[in-house]
Amino acid sequence: MNYELLMQRCVAIGNSALGHTYPNPNVGALIYKDGKIISEGYTGSSGQNHAEINAIENINDKKYLENSTMVVTLEPCSHYGKTPPCTKKIIESKIKTVIIGCKDPNLLVNGSGIDQLINNNIDVKVGILENECLELHKRFFTFQTKKRPYIILKWAESKDGFISPKKNTKNKGKVNYLTKMNDRVLVHKWRREEESILIGVQTLIDDNPKLTNRYFQGRSPVKIIFDPNNRADENSDFFKSKNYLHITNKKLKIKKNSDKKIFLKKALKFLYNKEISSILVEGGSFTIQQFIDQKVFDEIRIFKTNKKLISGTKAPILRKNTEEQKVKIYNS
């Protein structure tokens, strides 16, 4: 039995679920018996079945599960939360072997799921394609270990280093796209994949963006705005959806004229408490720069174009110590 090949399939299942499982991790699982895959499943969103349970429930004749092998990207949960523990169902199903990609960093699990399975005479193997599984679950691991959302910074910049032209009465409230249409579709795919999208209040005032993924099928992200001094226009498109978070100094209980570093720190704690697992930060330059300067990000995605703007809002500046592997350039 090629465990790595089976785990590759589980990783693919998990990737196909990206954007559909929040706040849960996008776990992929399958059940293997008699030389073939007999069932597959991925984790649902909050309160829905986990991948292991979905794979088990897809089998009509539960007797067929006896002496089978389960392969799963993340350690099965062992505690009662919004759903019962997966380990209990695995044990009851008399599954003989469980192959696990990586341990669950959640302190409520963190090895206890593995122990429960072993203590019930199930053969357990851990660490199969571990790096691939860690990459698959990077949002979940960041949330659990760093106690903050996974953060992606994204912007497009002109050849002369601007992200937008100078605003005036004629172009205020209008978005000046630097990127090609296919790149905008890609960005909307990213929006579908992440749990939330974030902008600063000046971007709201200047562009009045919709912040949806209208060019790509699927759910739109939770909208977040950083607005320390409550300058946002309540008639803007941002507030037409119920699925938004408007973060102000008042909401974070920050005093006037406090250090701007305090706002970002408290805002991320606020979002962690709201169980926001990932954020796509799309602007503006000032907001993105705060994340860069305070070294609070996991990826940076930059679209570079041949267009020149001559003047306008300068693009964020990368620091010399920014890790190259965290930055990806897209030519548009």
C-alpha positions in Angstrom: 0.0 0.0 0.0 1.5 3.3 -1.1 0.7 5.7 1.9 2.3 8.7 0.2 0.2 8.3 -2.9 -3.0 8.1 -0.8 -2.0 11.1 1.2 -1.4 13.1 -2.0 -5.0 12.4 -2.8 -6.1 13.6 0.7 -4.1 16.8 0.2 -5.9 17.3 -3.1 -9.2 16.8 -1.4 -8.3 19.3 1.3 -7.2 21.9 -1.3 -10.5 21.5 -3.2 -12.2 22.5 0.1 -10.2 25.7 0.7 -12.6 28.5 1.4 -15.5 26.3 2.3 -14.6 25.1 5.8 -13.9 28.2 7.9 -13.3 28.4 10.8 -12.4 24.7 10.5 -9.2 23.6 8.7 -9.7 22.2 5.2 -8.9 18.6 6.1 -9.0 15.8 3.5 -9.6 12.1 4.3 -10.2 8.9 2.5 -10.9 5.2 3.3 -8.9 2.4 1.6 -9.8 -1.3 1.4 -9.2 -4.3 -0.9 -6.8 -2.3 -3.1 -9.1 0.7 -3.8 -10.4 3.9 -2.3 -13.9 3.2 -1.1 -14.8 6.7 0.2 -13.6 10.3 0.5 -14.6 13.3 2.5 -13.5 16.8 3.6 -14.4 18.9 6.6 -17.5 21.1 6.6 -17.8 24.6 8.1 -18.5 25.3 11.8 -20.8 22.7 13.4 -20.7 20.4 10.3 -19.0 17.0 10.1 -15.3 16.7 9.9 -13.6 14.9 7.0 -13.2 11.6 8.8 -16.9 11.5 9.6 -18.0 12.4 6.1 -15.8 9.7 4.7 -17.3 7.1 7.1 -20.9 8.3 6.5 -20.5 7.9 2.7 -20.3 4.1 3.3 -23.8 2.6 3.3 -22.8 -0.8 4.7 -20.8 0.1 7.8 -19.6 -3.5 8.2 -17.4 -2.8 5.1 -15.4 -0.4 7.2 -14.0 -3.2 9.4 -10.2 -3.7 8.9 -10.0 -0.8 6.4 -7.4 2.0 6.4 -8.2 5.7 6.9 -5.8 8.3 5.6 -6.3 11.9 6.8 -4.2 15.1 6.5 -4.6 16.2 10.2 -4.8 14.3 13.4 -8.5 13.3 14.2 -10.0 15.3 17.0 -10.6 13.6 20.4 -12.8 16.1 22.2 -16.4 17.2 22.2 -16.8 20.6 20.7 -19.5 21.6 18.2 -19.3 18.0 16.9 -18.5 14.7 18.7 -14.9 13.4 18.6 -13.8 11.8 15.3 -11.7 9.2 17.2 -14.9 7.8 18.8 -16.5 7.2 15.4 -13.2 5.7 13.9 -13.0 3.3 16.9 -16.7 2.3 16.6 -16.2 1.7 12.9 -13.5 -0.9 13.6 -11.1 0.8 11.2 -7.8 -1.1 11.5 -5.2 1.5 10.4 -5.1 5.3 10.5 -2.5 7.2 8.5 -2.0 10.8 9.6 -0.2 13.7 7.8 0.5 15.9 10.8 -0.4 16.3 14.5 -3.1 18.8 15.5 -1.5 21.9 17.3 -4.8 22.6 19.1 -4.2 22.1 22.8 -7.5 20.2 23.0 -6.0 17.6 20.7 -2.2 17.8 20.3 -1.5 14.0 20.3 -4.5 12.9 22.4 -6.3 11.8 19.2 -3.4 9.6 18.3 -3.1 8.2 21.8 -6.8 7.3 21.8 -6.5 5.4 18.6 -3.4 3.5 19.7 -5.0 2.6 23.0 -7.9 1.0 21.1 -5.5 -1.2 19.2 -5.6 0.8 16.0 -2.3 0.9 14.0 -1.3 4.5 13.6 1.3 6.1 11.4 2.1 9.8 11.7 4.1 12.2 9.5 3.2 10.9 6.0 3.9 13.8 3.6 4.0 16.0 6.7 5.4 19.1 4.9 2.7 19.0 2.3 0.0 18.6 5.0 1.6 21.5 7.0 1.4 23.7 3.9 -2.2 22.6 3.4 -3.1 23.6 6.9 -0.9 26.7 7.3 -3.8 28.9 8.1 -5.0 26.6 10.8 -1.5 26.2 12.3 -0.9 30.0 12.3 -4.2 30.6 14.0 -3.5 27.9 16.7 0.2 28.7 17.4 0.5 32.4 16.8 -3.0 33.3 18.1 -3.8 35.5 15.1 -5.2 35.0 11.5 -3.0 33.9 8.6 -2.2 37.2 6.8 -1.7 37.8 3.1 -0.7 41.2 1.9 -1.7 42.0 -1.7 -1.3 45.0 -4.0 -0.7 46.0 -7.6 1.9 48.7 -8.5 2.8 50.7 -11.6 6.2 50.7 -13.2 7.0 53.9 -11.4 6.0 52.6 -8.0 2.4 53.8 -7.4 -0.7 51.8 -6.4 -3.3 54.4 -7.5 -3.4 57.8 -9.3 -3.9 61.0 -7.3 -7.5 61.3 -6.3 -9.6 64.3 -7.3 -13.3 65.1 -7.6 -13.5 63.3 -11.0 -12.1 60.0 -10.0 -13.0 59.8 -6.3 -15.0 56.6 -5.6 -13.8 54.9 -8.8 -11.2 52.1 -8.9 -8.4 52.6 -11.4 -7.3 49.0 -12.3 -3.6 48.5 -13.0 -4.0 44.8 -13.6 -5.4 42.8 -16.5 -8.8 41.1 -16.3 -7.4 37.6 -15.9 -5.4 38.8 -12.9 -8.5 40.4 -11.4 -10.2 37.0 -11.7 -7.3 35.4 -9.9 -7.6 38.0 -7.1 -11.3 37.1 -6.8 -10.3 33.4 -6.5 -8.0 34.4 -3.6 -10.9 36.3 -2.0 -13.0 33.1 -2.2 -10.2 31.1 -0.6 -9.6 33.3 2.4 -12.0 33.9 5.2 -11.9 37.6 5.2 -10.7 40.7 3.2 -9.3 43.8 4.9 -8.9 47.5 3.8 -8.1 50.7 5.6 -10.6 53.5 5.8 -8.9 55.7 3.3 -9.3 53.0 0.6 -13.0 53.0 1.4 -13.3 56.8 1.1 -11.3 56.9 -2.1 -12.6 53.9 -4.0 -15.8 52.7 -2.3 -14.9 49.0 -3.2 -17.5 46.2 -3.2 -14.9 43.7 -1.8 -16.8 40.7 -3.3 -15.5 37.8 -5.4 -18.0 38.5 -8.2 -15.6 37.3 -10.9 -15.2 33.9 -9.2 -18.0 31.5 -8.1 -18.4 30.9 -4.3 -18.8 32.7 -1.0 -17.6 36.2 -0.6 -15.2 36.9 2.3 -16.0 38.7 5.6 -15.3 42.4 5.0 -13.1 44.1 7.5 -12.2 47.8 7.7 -9.6 49.4 9.9 -11.1 52.8 10.8 -9.5 54.1 14.1 -11.3 57.5 14.1 -14.6 56.3 12.7 -14.4 58.2 9.4 -16.2 55.7 7.2 -19.3 56.8 5.3 -22.1 54.5 6.4 -23.7 54.9 2.9 -20.8 53.2 1.2 -21.0 49.7 -0.4 -19.0 48.2 2.5 -22.0 48.5 4.8 -24.6 47.1 2.4 -23.6 43.6 3.4 -24.3 42.2 6.9 -21.1 40.2 6.7 -18.6 42.9 7.9 -16.5 44.0 10.8 -16.0 47.7 11.3 -13.0 48.1 13.7 -12.5 51.4 15.5 -10.5 52.8 18.4 -13.8 52.8 20.4 -14.4 49.2 19.7 -10.9 48.2 20.7 -11.0 50.6 23.7 -8.0 52.5 22.5 -7.4 56.1 23.8 -7.0 59.0 21.3 -3.4 59.6 20.1 -2.2 56.2 21.1 0.7 54.6 19.3 -0.6 53.2 15.9 1.2 49.9 16.7 -1.4 49.3 19.5 -4.3 49.5 17.0 -2.9 46.7 14.8 -2.0 44.5 17.8 -5.4 44.9 19.4 -7.2 44.5 16.1 -5.6 41.2 15.4 -6.5 40.0 18.9 -10.0 41.1 18.3 -10.1 39.1 15.0 -8.6 36.1 16.6 -11.4 36.2 19.2 -13.9 36.4 16.4 -12.3 33.2 15.0 -11.2 34.8 11.8 -8.6 32.3 10.4 -7.2 34.2 7.5 -7.1 37.7 6.0 -6.4 39.0 2.5 -5.2 42.6 3.1 -5.8 44.6 -0.1 -5.1 48.1 0.9 -4.4 50.8 1.1 -0.7 51.5 1.1 -0.7 53.0 4.7 -2.5 49.9 6.1 -0.3 47.4 4.3 2.8 49.3 5.5 1.7 48.8 9.1 1.7 45.1 8.7 5.1 45.2 6.9 6.7 47.5 9.5 5.5 45.4 12.4 6.5 42.2 10.7 3.0 40.7 11.0 2.3 38.8 7.8 2.8 35.4 6.2 2.7 36.1 2.5 3.1 39.1 0.2 1.6 38.9 -3.4 2.5 41.8 -5.7 1.3 42.5 -9.2 3.8 44.6 -11.2 2.6 46.3 -14.4 4.3 48.3 -17.2 1.8 51.2 -16.7 3.1 54.5 -15.4 1.0 56.8 -13.2 3.5 59.7 -12.8 1.9 60.6 -9.4 -0.5 59.2 -6.8 -0.3 56.9 -3.8 3.1 55.3 -3.4 3.3 51.5 -3.2 4.2 49.9 0.2 8.0 49.5 0.8 9.4 46.1 1.6 12.1 46.0 4.3 15.5 44.6 3.6 15.0 41.8 6.1 11.7 40.6 4.4 12.1 36.9 3.7 12.2 36.3 0.0 10.2 33.1 0.2 7.3 35.1 1.6 7.1 37.4 -1.5 5.7 36.4 -4.8 5.7 38.7 -7.9 3.1 38.5 -10.6 3.7 40.3 -13.9 0.5 41.8 -15.2 
